[in-house]
Amino acid sequence: MRLYMKYRKTHPVAVAAAKASISRATAYRIEKDPRPPSQKTEARGRRRPDPLADIFDAEVVPMLQAAPGIRSVAVFEEMIRRHPDLGESVRRTLERRIRAWRALHGEEQDVIFRQVQEPGRLGLSDFTDMAALGITIARQVLDHRLYHFRLAYSGFEHAHVVLGGESFVALAEGLQNALWSLGGVPREHRTDSLSAAFRNLDKDARADLTCRYEEMIAHYGMTASRNNAGIARENGAIEGPHGHLKRAIEDALLLRGSRDFDDLALYRRFVDEIVSRHNARNAKRIDAERGELRQLPERRCADYEDLSVRVTSSGGFTLRKVFYTVPSRLIGHRLRVRLYDDRLDVFVGATLLMTLPRGRASPSGKHDQVVDYRHVIHSLRRKPMALMRLVYRDQLFPREAYRRTFDLLVERLPERQACRIMVELLGLAHERGCERELAEALTTCLETGEVPDMNLLRTRFAPDPASLPDVAVHLESLQAYDALFSWEPELVTGEMA
């Protein structure tokens, strides 16, 4: 139309229409009324009466003003309760009206200010719960979390499987693993308020953990910062990637076809592989940021708690509501324990004795036990009836087949005889080193419903002297060694053929 009006200034209607490539009829219509068709159409009015005309300003608006955070569906349900004649058909109308009212009269909302990230400046740590994924280890549910570290600029990620809750030990181990795999240190380390790590601790314990965290941060030359409690979006550079990582693990589990892993190490390698794939996609940015990171210190700092325990006459010690068995020769000794997230290193003085898997009390506060039958089997042989009502009897059995066998023995035999046979089975597994093979034999007995025959089992798992090789050792005389040491190679001259 603009082109036509331009030509119309100097040409008649027909010529201007031809030059503007429109018909003469259109040109005469424009002459009569230059408005476009969209402006000529009158706005359509309501086709039915407004069902909210009498209640929106009188009832809904005061409700929105009194409770700004109330949901639209709650307002709708309240209006239906007050006015049953409204019906379900007004729900969308009410929601649109509330949304429009809030856009004009609602409260101001917090604005998220996007930040410019500098390479080498910020690394973030957080924990995320993994219970929803249903991971199992050897068909046992794995209650765990992931420690998650991320660089804000390049997106470098590191994930570490944490078996307990959010603790300083888990944070220290995960953070140091991340920094040493990265090969550098950012200038600032940010966490949430770490409330989970300090929960249920007294004032002195909280102060001790705070000092240990500050010492670790100072050891790496970082500045510590925290977001405000309850405002997760201030940690948005890692809160969002939590969801991405968990969805990536979920997808990988679906492709794998199973959520069960043979052992914890296999599951940890599975998570590491997923994280490494993500880092490979960001390799260029990560390599660029590595040049801006500070150097690592010469050594790691302690990522464990150093504790002292005394071995009681029960053949073990209690730590954090968990009873651990140790060899009975340690009864009365005071041991030094390094408490990690997933294990305990037990020392006598500076000598490492053993490494025990870490147990955890139930959320209800019930104590747990970590028991190795090898530690107590010699005492049980002297007191087999102690097995009948032993506090940690279920934890004593190394495999499910042993527990089911004991249930069968108690059902078929007198208690004394059942306990004696069960102790002999455990002793056989220990002395002959045939725990797995014996469990398979017991499983066969359970399938047939037969009581294990100790004589047959001893014969089956006893070493056969006839099968042992006859090894004859011939010792050379010492003069032969003297002759060997005195021998000198002759010098070879001339060209080599």
C-alpha positions as CSV (number, residue, x, y, z in Angstrom):
1,M,0.0,0.0,0.0
2,R,2.9,2.3,0.7
3,L,4.2,1.9,-2.9
4,Y,0.8,2.7,-4.3
5,M,0.4,5.8,-2.2
6,K,3.8,6.9,-3.4
7,Y,2.9,6.6,-7.1
8,R,-0.6,8.1,-6.5
9,K,1.0,11.4,-5.7
10,T,2.0,11.9,-9.4
11,H,-0.2,9.4,-11.3
12,P,-3.9,8.6,-11.7
13,V,-5.5,5.6,-9.9
14,A,-5.1,3.1,-12.8
15,V,-1.5,4.0,-13.5
16,A,-0.5,4.0,-9.8
17,A,-2.1,0.6,-9.3
18,A,-0.3,-0.9,-12.3
19,K,3.1,0.5,-11.1
20,A,2.4,-0.9,-7.6
21,S,1.4,-4.3,-9.0
22,I,-2.1,-4.3,-7.4
23,S,-5.5,-4.5,-9.1
24,R,-7.6,-1.4,-9.8
25,A,-10.3,-2.7,-7.5
26,T,-7.8,-2.8,-4.6
27,A,-6.7,0.7,-5.6
28,Y,-10.2,2.1,-5.5
29,R,-10.8,0.4,-2.1
30,I,-7.7,2.1,-0.8
31,E,-9.0,5.4,-2.1
32,K,-12.2,5.0,-0.3
33,D,-10.7,3.8,3.1
34,P,-6.8,3.5,3.4
35,R,-7.0,1.4,6.7
36,P,-5.9,-2.2,6.4
37,P,-8.5,-4.9,6.9
38,S,-7.2,-5.8,10.4
39,Q,-8.0,-2.3,11.6
40,K,-11.5,-2.3,10.1
41,T,-12.6,-5.4,12.0
42,E,-14.3,-4.5,15.3
43,A,-13.2,-6.4,18.4
44,R,-15.4,-9.3,19.3
45,G,-17.2,-8.9,22.6
46,R,-18.0,-11.6,25.1
47,R,-20.3,-14.3,23.9
48,R,-21.4,-15.3,27.4
49,P,-21.5,-13.4,30.8
50,D,-18.3,-13.3,32.8
51,P,-18.6,-16.1,35.5
52,L,-16.0,-14.4,37.7
53,A,-17.4,-10.9,37.5
54,D,-19.0,-11.0,41.0
55,I,-16.2,-12.8,42.8
56,F,-12.8,-12.0,41.4
57,D,-12.4,-8.4,42.7
58,A,-14.5,-9.1,45.8
59,E,-13.0,-12.5,46.9
60,V,-10.1,-13.6,44.8
61,V,-8.1,-10.4,44.9
62,P,-8.2,-10.1,48.7
63,M,-7.1,-13.7,48.9
64,L,-4.1,-13.1,46.6
65,Q,-3.1,-10.0,48.5
66,A,-3.3,-11.8,51.9
67,A,-1.4,-14.9,50.7
68,P,0.9,-13.9,47.7
69,G,2.4,-17.4,47.4
70,I,-0.9,-19.3,47.2
71,R,-1.3,-21.5,44.2
72,S,-4.0,-20.9,41.6
73,V,-5.5,-24.4,42.0
74,A,-5.9,-23.7,45.7
75,V,-7.8,-20.5,44.9
76,F,-10.0,-22.4,42.4
77,E,-10.8,-25.1,44.9
78,E,-11.8,-22.5,47.6
79,M,-14.0,-20.7,45.1
80,I,-15.7,-24.0,44.2
81,R,-16.3,-24.7,47.9
82,R,-17.8,-21.2,48.3
83,H,-19.7,-21.2,45.0
84,P,-20.6,-24.8,44.0
85,D,-22.5,-23.4,40.9
86,L,-19.3,-22.2,39.2
87,G,-18.3,-25.7,37.9
88,E,-15.0,-27.1,36.6
89,S,-15.1,-25.1,33.4
90,V,-14.0,-21.8,35.0
91,R,-10.6,-23.2,36.2
92,R,-8.5,-22.1,33.2
93,T,-10.3,-18.8,33.1
94,L,-9.5,-18.2,36.8
95,E,-5.9,-19.2,36.3
96,R,-5.4,-16.8,33.4
97,R,-7.1,-14.0,35.4
98,I,-4.8,-14.7,38.4
99,R,-1.7,-14.7,36.2
100,A,-2.7,-11.4,34.6
101,W,-3.4,-9.9,38.0
102,R,-0.1,-10.9,39.4
103,A,1.7,-9.5,36.3
104,L,0.2,-6.1,37.1
105,H,-0.1,-6.1,40.9
106,G,2.0,-9.1,42.2
107,E,5.1,-8.9,44.4
108,E,8.5,-8.2,43.0
109,Q,10.6,-11.4,42.5
110,D,14.2,-12.1,42.9
111,V,16.3,-11.5,39.8
112,I,19.0,-14.0,38.9
113,F,22.1,-12.2,37.8
114,R,24.2,-14.1,35.3
115,Q,27.9,-14.0,36.1
116,V,30.9,-13.8,33.8
117,Q,33.1,-16.7,34.8
118,E,36.9,-16.3,34.7
119,P,39.2,-19.2,34.0
120,G,40.9,-20.6,37.1
121,R,38.8,-18.7,39.5
122,L,36.0,-20.8,40.9
123,G,35.5,-24.5,41.7
124,L,32.4,-25.7,43.4
125,S,31.6,-28.8,45.6
126,D,28.3,-30.3,46.5
127,F,26.6,-33.6,47.3
128,T,23.6,-35.2,45.5
129,D,21.5,-38.1,46.7
130,M,21.4,-41.2,44.4
131,A,18.7,-43.3,46.1
132,A,16.2,-42.8,43.2
133,L,18.4,-44.6,40.7
134,G,18.1,-47.9,42.7
135,I,21.7,-49.0,42.4
136,T,22.5,-52.5,44.0
137,I,25.8,-54.2,44.8
138,A,25.6,-58.0,44.6
139,R,21.8,-57.5,44.8
140,Q,22.0,-55.4,48.0
141,V,20.7,-51.8,47.8
142,L,23.5,-49.3,47.9
143,D,22.6,-46.3,50.0
144,H,24.9,-43.6,48.7
145,R,25.5,-40.1,47.5
146,L,27.8,-38.6,44.9
147,Y,30.3,-35.9,45.8
148,H,30.4,-33.6,42.8
149,F,33.1,-31.1,41.9
150,R,33.0,-28.7,39.0
151,L,34.9,-25.8,37.5
152,A,32.6,-23.0,36.7
153,Y,34.4,-21.8,33.6
154,S,35.4,-24.9,31.7
155,G,32.9,-27.4,33.1
156,F,35.5,-29.9,34.3
157,E,33.7,-32.4,36.5
158,H,34.7,-35.0,39.1
159,A,32.3,-37.4,40.9
160,H,33.1,-39.6,43.9
161,V,30.8,-42.3,45.3
162,V,30.1,-41.5,49.0
163,L,28.7,-44.3,51.1
164,G,27.7,-42.3,54.1
165,G,26.2,-38.8,54.5
166,E,27.7,-35.4,53.8
167,S,30.7,-35.3,56.0
168,F,34.0,-33.5,56.2
169,V,35.8,-36.8,55.4
170,A,33.8,-37.3,52.3
171,L,34.3,-33.7,51.2
172,A,38.1,-33.8,51.9
173,E,38.6,-37.1,50.0
174,G,36.4,-36.1,47.1
175,L,37.8,-32.5,46.7
176,Q,41.5,-33.7,46.9
177,N,40.8,-36.5,44.4
178,A,39.3,-33.9,42.0
179,L,42.2,-31.4,42.4
180,W,44.9,-34.0,41.8
181,S,43.1,-35.5,38.8
182,L,42.7,-32.0,37.5
183,G,46.4,-31.1,38.1
184,G,45.8,-27.7,39.5
185,V,43.9,-25.6,42.1
186,P,41.3,-22.8,41.5
187,R,41.6,-19.6,43.4
188,E,38.2,-20.0,45.1
189,H,36.3,-23.0,46.4
190,R,32.6,-22.7,47.0
191,T,30.2,-25.0,48.9
192,D,26.8,-24.8,50.3
193,S,26.3,-24.1,54.0
194,L,27.6,-27.7,54.8
195,S,24.8,-28.0,57.4
196,A,24.6,-31.8,56.8
197,A,28.3,-32.2,57.7
198,F,27.8,-30.4,61.0
199,R,24.4,-31.8,62.0
200,N,24.1,-33.5,65.4
201,L,27.5,-32.3,66.4
202,D,28.2,-30.4,69.6
203,K,29.8,-27.0,69.7
204,D,33.4,-28.3,70.1
205,A,33.0,-30.8,67.3
206,R,31.6,-28.2,64.9
207,A,34.5,-25.9,65.7
208,D,37.0,-28.7,65.1
209,L,35.6,-29.5,61.7
210,T,35.5,-25.9,60.8
211,C,39.2,-25.5,61.7
212,R,40.1,-28.7,59.7
213,Y,38.2,-27.4,56.6
214,E,39.9,-24.0,56.9
215,E,43.3,-25.7,57.2
216,M,42.7,-27.9,54.1
217,I,41.6,-24.8,52.1
218,A,44.7,-22.9,53.3
219,H,46.9,-25.9,52.4
220,Y,45.8,-25.6,48.8
221,G,46.0,-21.8,48.8
222,M,42.2,-21.4,48.0
223,T,39.7,-18.9,49.3
224,A,36.6,-20.5,50.8
225,S,33.1,-19.2,50.2
226,R,29.6,-20.4,50.8
227,N,26.2,-19.6,49.4
228,N,23.4,-18.5,51.7
229,A,21.6,-21.3,53.5
230,G,18.5,-22.5,51.6
231,I,19.3,-20.6,48.4
232,A,20.5,-23.3,46.1
233,R,20.4,-21.1,43.0
234,E,23.5,-19.2,44.3
235,N,25.3,-22.5,43.6
236,G,23.7,-22.7,40.2
237,A,27.0,-23.6,38.4
238,I,26.8,-27.0,40.1
239,E,23.1,-27.5,41.1
240,G,22.1,-27.7,37.4
241,P,24.9,-30.1,36.4
242,H,23.7,-32.4,39.3
243,G,20.6,-33.1,37.3
244,H,22.6,-33.5,34.0
245,L,25.0,-36.0,35.6
246,K,22.2,-38.0,37.3
247,R,20.3,-38.2,34.0
248,A,23.5,-39.3,32.2
249,I,23.9,-42.1,34.7
250,E,20.3,-43.1,34.4
251,D,20.6,-43.3,30.6
252,A,23.8,-45.3,30.9
253,L,22.1,-47.7,33.3
254,L,19.2,-48.2,30.8
255,L,21.7,-49.0,28.0
256,R,23.5,-51.3,30.3
257,G,20.3,-53.2,31.0
258,S,21.0,-53.7,34.7
259,R,21.4,-51.6,37.9
260,D,23.2,-54.4,39.8
261,F,27.1,-54.4,40.0
262,D,29.3,-57.2,41.3
263,D,31.2,-54.9,43.6
264,L,31.6,-51.3,44.6
265,A,34.8,-50.8,42.6
266,L,32.9,-51.8,39.4
267,Y,30.2,-49.2,40.1
268,R,32.8,-46.5,40.8
269,R,34.5,-47.2,37.4
270,F,31.1,-47.0,35.8
271,V,30.6,-43.5,37.2
272,D,34.1,-42.4,36.4
273,E,33.7,-43.4,32.7
274,I,30.5,-41.3,32.4
275,V,32.2,-38.3,33.9
276,S,35.3,-38.8,31.7
277,R,33.2,-38.7,28.6
278,H,31.8,-35.4,29.6
279,N,35.2,-34.0,30.3
280,A,36.4,-35.2,26.9
281,R,33.7,-33.1,25.2
282,N,35.0,-30.0,27.0
283,A,38.7,-30.9,26.6
284,K,39.7,-27.7,24.8
285,R,38.1,-25.4,27.5
286,I,39.6,-27.6,30.3
287,D,43.1,-27.4,28.8
288,A,42.7,-23.7,28.4
289,E,41.7,-23.3,32.1
290,R,44.5,-25.5,33.4
291,G,47.0,-22.8,32.4
292,E,45.2,-20.4,34.8
293,L,45.2,-22.8,37.8
294,R,47.6,-22.6,40.7
295,Q,50.1,-25.4,41.2
296,L,49.3,-28.3,43.5
297,P,51.1,-28.5,46.9
298,E,53.8,-31.2,47.3
299,R,51.5,-33.5,49.2
300,R,47.8,-34.1,50.1
301,C,46.5,-33.2,53.5
302,A,44.7,-35.7,55.7
303,D,41.3,-36.8,54.3
304,Y,40.5,-39.0,57.3
305,E,39.7,-38.6,61.0
306,D,42.3,-39.9,63.4
307,L,40.7,-41.6,66.4
308,S,41.7,-43.9,69.3
309,V,39.7,-47.0,70.4
310,R,40.2,-49.7,73.0
311,V,39.6,-53.4,72.2
312,T,37.1,-54.9,74.7
313,S,36.7,-58.4,75.9
314,S,34.0,-58.8,73.2
315,G,36.8,-59.1,70.7
316,G,36.4,-55.8,69.1
317,F,35.7,-52.1,69.5
318,T,32.8,-49.7,69.0
319,L,33.1,-46.6,66.9
320,R,30.3,-44.3,65.8
321,K,27.7,-46.8,67.0
322,V,29.2,-49.6,65.0
323,F,31.0,-52.7,66.5
324,Y,34.0,-54.0,64.6
325,T,35.7,-57.4,65.4
326,V,39.5,-57.7,65.4
327,P,41.8,-60.6,66.2
328,S,41.4,-61.6,69.9
329,R,45.1,-61.1,70.6
330,L,44.4,-57.4,70.5
331,I,42.0,-57.5,73.5
332,G,43.0,-54.8,76.0
333,H,45.1,-52.9,73.4
334,R,44.5,-49.3,72.4
335,L,44.4,-48.9,68.6
336,R,44.7,-45.9,66.4
337,V,42.0,-45.8,63.7
338,R,42.0,-43.7,60.5
339,L,38.4,-43.2,59.6
340,Y,37.7,-42.8,55.9
341,D,34.4,-42.6,54.1
342,D,34.3,-46.3,53.1
343,R,37.0,-48.0,55.3
344,L,39.0,-48.0,58.5
345,D,42.8,-48.4,58.7
346,V,43.7,-49.9,62.1
347,F,47.1,-49.3,63.6
348,V,49.1,-50.4,66.6
349,G,51.4,-47.5,67.1
350,A,52.7,-46.8,63.6
351,T,52.2,-50.3,62.3
352,L,49.2,-50.9,60.0
353,L,47.4,-54.0,61.1
354,M,44.4,-54.3,58.8
355,T,41.8,-52.4,56.8
356,L,38.1,-52.9,57.7
357,P,35.1,-51.9,55.7
358,R,33.2,-49.1,57.3
359,G,29.8,-49.7,58.8
360,R,27.1,-47.2,59.6
361,A,24.3,-47.1,62.2
362,S,20.8,-47.0,60.8
363,P,19.0,-43.6,60.6
364,S,16.8,-44.8,63.6
365,G,19.9,-44.9,65.8
366,K,20.2,-48.7,65.9
367,H,23.7,-50.0,66.2
368,D,25.4,-52.0,63.5
369,Q,28.2,-54.6,63.4
370,V,31.0,-55.3,61.0
371,V,32.1,-58.9,61.8
372,D,34.7,-61.2,60.4
373,Y,34.1,-64.8,61.5
374,R,37.9,-65.5,61.2
375,H,38.5,-63.2,64.2
376,V,36.3,-65.2,66.6
377,I,36.1,-68.8,65.2
378,H,38.7,-70.2,67.5
379,S,36.7,-68.9,70.6
380,L,33.4,-70.1,69.1
381,R,34.9,-73.6,68.9
382,R,35.3,-73.6,72.6
383,K,31.9,-72.1,73.2
384,P,29.7,-73.2,70.3
385,M,26.4,-72.5,72.1
386,A,27.3,-68.8,72.1
387,L,26.3,-68.8,68.5
388,M,22.6,-69.4,69.3
389,R,21.8,-66.0,70.7
390,L,24.9,-64.0,69.6
391,V,24.1,-60.3,69.1
392,Y,25.9,-60.2,65.7
393,R,25.0,-63.7,64.6
394,D,23.5,-62.7,61.2
395,Q,26.6,-60.6,60.4
396,L,28.9,-63.5,61.4
397,F,27.9,-65.6,58.4
398,P,30.1,-64.7,55.4
399,R,27.5,-65.7,52.8
400,E,23.8,-66.2,52.5
401,A,24.2,-70.0,52.2
402,Y,25.7,-70.2,55.7
403,R,22.8,-68.4,57.3
404,R,20.2,-70.5,55.5
405,T,22.2,-73.6,56.5
406,F,22.1,-72.6,60.2
407,D,18.3,-72.0,60.0
408,L,17.9,-75.6,58.6
409,L,20.1,-77.1,61.3
410,V,18.1,-75.4,64.1
411,E,14.9,-76.6,62.5
412,R,16.1,-80.2,62.2
413,L,18.5,-80.8,65.1
414,P,18.8,-79.9,68.8
415,E,20.2,-76.4,69.4
416,R,23.5,-77.7,70.8
417,Q,24.2,-80.0,67.9
418,A,23.1,-77.4,65.4
419,C,25.5,-74.8,66.9
420,R,28.4,-77.3,66.9
421,I,27.9,-78.3,63.3
422,M,27.6,-74.6,62.2
423,V,30.8,-73.7,64.0
424,E,32.6,-76.6,62.4
425,L,31.5,-75.4,59.0
426,L,32.8,-71.9,59.7
427,G,36.1,-73.4,61.0
428,L,36.4,-75.6,57.9
429,A,35.9,-72.5,55.6
430,H,38.5,-70.6,57.5
431,E,41.2,-73.4,57.8
432,R,40.9,-74.8,54.3
433,G,40.4,-71.5,52.6
434,C,37.3,-72.8,50.8
435,E,34.6,-70.2,51.8
436,R,33.1,-69.9,48.3
437,E,33.4,-73.6,47.4
438,L,31.8,-74.7,50.7
439,A,29.0,-72.2,50.2
440,E,28.3,-73.9,46.9
441,A,28.2,-77.3,48.5
442,L,25.9,-76.0,51.2
443,T,23.6,-74.5,48.6
444,T,23.3,-78.0,47.0
445,C,22.3,-79.4,50.4
446,L,19.7,-76.7,50.9
447,E,18.2,-77.5,47.5
448,T,17.8,-81.2,48.4
449,G,16.8,-80.4,52.0
450,E,19.6,-82.5,53.5
451,V,21.6,-81.7,56.6
452,P,25.3,-81.3,55.7
453,D,27.5,-84.3,56.4
454,M,30.6,-83.0,58.1
455,N,32.6,-86.2,57.4
456,L,32.0,-85.9,53.6
457,L,32.7,-82.2,53.6
458,R,36.0,-82.7,55.5
459,T,37.0,-85.4,53.1
460,R,36.0,-83.2,50.1
461,F,37.9,-80.2,51.2
462,A,40.9,-81.9,52.9
463,P,44.2,-81.8,51.1
464,D,45.0,-85.2,49.4
465,P,48.6,-86.1,50.2
466,A,48.8,-88.3,47.1
467,S,48.1,-85.3,44.9
468,L,51.0,-83.3,46.4
469,P,54.1,-83.2,44.2
470,D,57.3,-84.7,45.6
471,V,59.8,-81.9,45.4
472,A,63.5,-82.7,45.8
473,V,65.8,-79.8,46.4
474,H,69.5,-80.3,45.5
475,L,71.8,-77.8,47.1
476,E,75.0,-76.9,45.4
477,S,78.3,-76.6,47.4
478,L,79.6,-73.2,48.4
479,Q,82.7,-73.7,46.3
480,A,80.6,-73.6,43.1
481,Y,79.5,-70.0,44.1
482,D,83.1,-69.0,44.8
483,A,84.1,-70.2,41.4
484,L,81.3,-68.3,39.8
485,F,82.3,-65.0,41.5
486,S,86.0,-65.4,40.5
487,W,85.2,-66.0,36.8
488,E,86.1,-63.2,34.5
489,P,85.2,-63.1,30.8
490,E,88.0,-63.1,28.3
491,L,88.5,-60.0,26.3
492,V,87.5,-60.5,22.7
493,T,89.5,-58.6,20.1
494,G,89.1,-58.2,16.3
495,E,86.0,-57.7,14.3
496,M,82.8,-59.5,15.3
497,A,81.5,-61.9,12.7
